[in-house]
Amino acid sequence: MTETQRTGSAAGGGVGVADTAAAEGMVQFDDLYDQPDPRAYFRVLGPLEYRTPGHAQDIFRRLRSALDAATPAGGPPLTVLDLCCSYGINAALLNHDVTLDELCERYTSHEAASMNTAQLAEWDLEFFEARSRSDRVRVVGLDIAPRAVAYGRAVGLLADGFAENLEDAPPSRALRRAVREARLITVTGGTSFLSQRTFRPLLLAARGPVWVASFVLRTTSYAEIAGCLAAFGLATERAAPTFPQRRFTDERERRYAVDAVTAAGHEPKGRESDGYFHTALHLSRPTSDVVMTPLDTLVP
């Protein structure tokens, strides 16, 4: 999903947080996130130049490769847990030879518009199978949107998927079992709605050390989540570059973003002042991994 904005969370979230953000000027796109398929998502967000999963594609592949290299021979295959997974877009970009722009073009095409959801799913299943990478990994998806998660599973993007809100209730036994071998947790949108209530039970369920890679809007704080991760021995670093997330829909959003990042001590010039929300990558890892693999080798 995007962080732009939902009244509920994706994979969990506080209604109060979202209501506050909306009142302060962020547009809500609630109806996009639990459609039977991704066409409306791309039809609306494409013209706004939504980019975060595209920025994450290369970085997540680098993180996967670094974790693979550190896995002892004969160890369990890498599992990635994608929070706020929506229709499995991050899984599509991680495991297949396709770009975000190509997905947008595909789902907004006349051919896609002519299909019903069942036909689209069959078309997608063949498409992704043909573009599957040899280094693909198991991706488990978590989001509160059951239809979006179901679509990601139906077309083979998610090995497993769960429509649960961990902000409101503990994870199911099936979810805890599914993330047991998770080594990497990814988030490209939705951290505004997440708290330690989501992260803590997932880290407790994982057997070994986990890396957490979150693209966080500069209008919000990651401090609470970073504090939770620190309790599990994970040190959080913030990458230097920022990444355009999407264009503002109107002047009210621009004013909100500029005021919010300024209040947070960031410089909006050249970023939010130029018409785009920006995100920053926060990577949390065991201290030994921070020393062994510097952040600037993972983020181009």
N, C-alpha and C positions, 0 to 999 in steps of 0.2 A: 504494500500500500504506500501512499505518500503521507507525509506529515502535514496535510493541507486541506481539510482537517476532518476529524470524525467526532461525532458526539459520544460514541463509545470508543473503546480502544481496539487495536488490533493486537491479538494475543494478550489482551488485558489492558485496562486503562481506567483512569479516573474521569468520570463525567465532569467533575468540577474543574479539572485541568482543561478539558476541551472547551467547556463553556466559557472559561476565562479567556482562553485564546481566541475564541470566536468573538466574544464581546470586545476584545481589543483590536480586532480587525482582520483575522484570518478567515478566508472563505472556507466553508465546509463542502465536502464532496461525498457526503454519506452514501448517496445512492449508487456510487460507482463500485463499492468494495464487496458487495455480495450479490452480484448479478450471476445468472447461470453460466456466463462465459466472459472473457476479457474485452469484448468489443467496445462496450461503452467506456471502459477504463481508458483505452487508447484513443477513442474518438474525442474525449474531453481533454485528457491530459497531454495528448500529442501536440495540439496547437499551442499549449502553454510551455512547450519544450521541456517537459519533465525528463530529467537526465540521470537521477541518482543511481538506478541500477546499472546504467551504462558506465558510469564512473567506477562503480564497484566491481565490475566484471573482471578487469585485469588484476585489481588488488586482491580480490577473493581467490583468484587462481594462484597468485603468488603465495598467499597464506596457505592455501591447500598444499602447494608444492613444498613449502618449508616444513609443514607438519608431516607430510609423507616422508620427507628425507630424514626426519627425526624419529620415525616409527621403526622399532626393531623388526628385523626380518621375522615373519611369522606372526606378527602382531595383528590385531583385528583391523579390518579395513576402516578407513576414515569415514565418520559420519558427520555431516553438517546439519545443524539445527538452524533453520531460517525462521526468525520471529517476524510476525506481521507478514507472512508469506504471500498473502492474497492468492493469486491464481498460479503461483509457482514461477514467477518471472525470474527471480534470482537463480532458481534451479535451472531454468532454461538457458540462461546466459552462462552459468558456471559449467554446465555439462554438455553444451551443444555448440556447434559452429554456427552461431547466429548472433546478430547485434540487436541492441534495443531499437535502433532505427528500422531494422528489417522487421522486427515484430510489430512495430507501430504501422508500418506500411502494409503488412499482412492483414492485421485485424481491422484496418480501415479501408480495405480494398472492396471493390464491387463484388468480387467473388465471395468474400467472407460475408458480405451483407446479404447475399442471396441464400445463405444456408440457415437452417435451424441449428439449435445448440448441439443436437446429436450428430448432425452432419459435420459441424465445425470440429467437434471432438475427434471424429474419425479422421478428418483431414489433418488435424494437428498431430494425432498419434503417428501417422505415417510420416509427417514432416519431421518431427523430432527424432524418430527412430533413424531416419536417413542421415541426420546431422549429429548423431551421438558421438562424443569424443571418446577416444580410447582410455583417457584418464578420468572418466566420470566417477563421481563418488555418490554415496548414498545421502540423499537429502530428506530430512524430516521437516515438515512444515507445521507451523503453529499460528493460528489466527482465530479470531472470534467469528469469522464469516464462513458458515458451513458450506454454502454453495460454491464459493471461491475455492476453498480447500478441496472440495469434491472434484472440481474441474481439474485442478492441478494433479490429483491422483488419477483421474480418468484418462488423461493424455500422457501419463507416464513420467511427469516431471518430478513428482513427489513420491518417494518410496513408501512414505507413510505420511498421514496428515491428520491434524487434530484441531477441531473447532472448540477451543476451551479458553475461558477468561481467567487467567491465574491471578489477576488482581482481585477477583471476587471469590475464588474457590481454589483449593489445592489441586494439583494435577491428578488426573486419573492414573490408575495403576498401569494402564496401557501406555500412556504418555511417558511415565517414568521409565518403563521398560524400553521404549523406543529410543530414548535419549541416553541410555546407559553408556553407549560407546561414543557419544558425541565428543569431538575434539575441537570443533569450531562452531561458535554461535555467531550468526550474522543478522544484522538489522540495517535496512536501508531506509526505513521510515516507520515512525510510530513511537520513538523514544519519549516523545512528549507525554505519552499516555502510560508509559511503563514505569515501574518502581521496583524496589527490592522484592516485593511480593511476587513478581514474575520471575526474577532472576534467581533468587535464593533457592527455591525448590528444584529448579532445573540443574543448578550446580551441585546440589545435594544428590541428585539422581545420577549424575555422571560419575563414572568409575574413576577416571583419571583427570589430570590437569586439562583445562579447557582454555582456548583463546576466545575472546569476545571482540568482534569487530563491529562497531556501530557508527553509522553516518548520522550525525546529530545536527539539527538545525542550529545555527548560531543565535537564534532568538530564544533558545531554551538552555537550561543547565543540565549537565550530566553528572553533577557532583554526588547526588544521592546514589545513583547506580554505581558510580566508581567506588564509592565508599563500601557498598555491599560487596563488590567484587574484591576489594582489598581484604575483606574478612576471609576470603578464600585463597589468599596469597597471590592475587593477580594485581600487578602494577599497571596502571593506565597511563598511556602516552597519547598525546594529541598531535597528529601529523600537522606539519607546517602549512601545506597548501589547503585552500578551501575549494569547494566544488559547487558550481551553480546547480541549484535544485530544480527550480522552475521560475518562469516569469510571474510577476505579480499580476493579479487579475484587474487591479484598479489602484488608484492613488491611496486609498485607505490602507490597503495592504502594505504599500511601500512605506507609508509613514509609520505604521505599526512596526515593521521590520527594522527600519533605521533607528527608531526610538529604543527598541528592545536590545539590539546589538550594542548600541551606544551605552545603555544602562549596564550591560554586561561587561563593559570595558573593552569592546572590540571596535575596530575602525570600519565603518560602513563604506567609506570612499573606495570606489573601484569594485565594489561588491554589491551590497544591497542598494546603495545609492544609484547603481546603474540599472536597477530594474529586476533583479533576481534574488530570491531567497538563496542563501548559501549554506552548505553543510560543512562540517569538519569531521574527519575520521578519528575516532577514539579506539585505540587498540589496547586491550588488557590481556596480559600474559604473566606466567610465572616469572619472577625476577631473573632466574637463570636463563630463560629464553630471551629476555630483554638484552642481557649481556651478550649472549651468543649470536643473536641475529638482530642487529640494529634496525630501528624502524625505517631509516632512510634506504635500506636495501629492499624493503618490502613495498614502499610507496614511491612510485616514480615521480 
